[in-house]
Amino acid sequence: MKSKNIKKILIGLAILCILSVTITSTYATQNTNVGGINFNIPNGFTEDTTYGDNGVIEPDGVISYTRGYYDSSMHIIHISVCIYDGWETVTVDDIINDTQTKETINGHEGLVERDPDNGLYHFSYFDGNALCTVSVEDENLFEQIIV
């Protein structure tokens, strides 16, 4: 009778271990920095190192940083950070348009918009003099990515 109880306990512990590994891997992230701004990239997404800009200075003085990440199903995460010295006093209220809604994600007030042409959701927000835009196919990823 004792061996049956031990077997039940061992089976229960094995199930708990499997669940904890599954839950941990589902929510684990990779930390990354784009243009001085920190982001979390969910596990399963890999950076496309052939894509992206690292400090390109545009003719208007904006410095652009971009990164692209894909998972095995080719779902995309695109991060853009544009830095401009004149943006310290600009707010999302100054740039909102009719297709965007104001939301706060992880303490960042920004604008959400869905692009009907490519199916991506975009969340744009200011962090000091940086305009950050995260684009994803699943808007639920915003809370995992934005730090």
Disulfide bonds with the S-S distance in Angstrom:
none
